[in-house]
Amino acid sequence: MLDTIHSSALDIPFRPSVVEQLHGDMYALTSVPAGHWKNFDNAISETLPDGSTRVRLQTVPAMATATAMEELHQRFLDERDAGNHHPLLVIGCYVFDFLAIHPFRDGNGRMARLLTLLAL
């Protein structure tokens, strides 16, 4: 995946379908279901010392994930192309929102790092 991004980044369109494809490629040699948006709601939670859990971040519901990703990419491309803000700030905002959407069942952090590299 890293070789692909390093050698072909300028030829890889930055759109949601590519994000899904990269996710599928990342997990191609595993049994983890990948390459598609999450199909059930999830939250980022932590286990406390007493064994209880608390929700740290409520992510975008599964039904709204595809729309949220389309909107995220369109806004990213609009802001990047407008040139009103430094590209590193725009990329940072994209990654933050990507992680808040949490579009996959597993591998969101790894995908965020790959997408950061692709966007750079």
Buried (B, 14 or more C-beta within 10 A) or exposed (E): BEEBBEEEEEEEEBBBEBBBEBBBBBBEEEEBEBBBBBEEBBEEEEEEEEEEEEEEEEBBEBEBBBEBBEBBBEBBBEBBEEEEEEEEEBBBBBBEBBBBBBBBBBBBEBBBEBBBBBBE
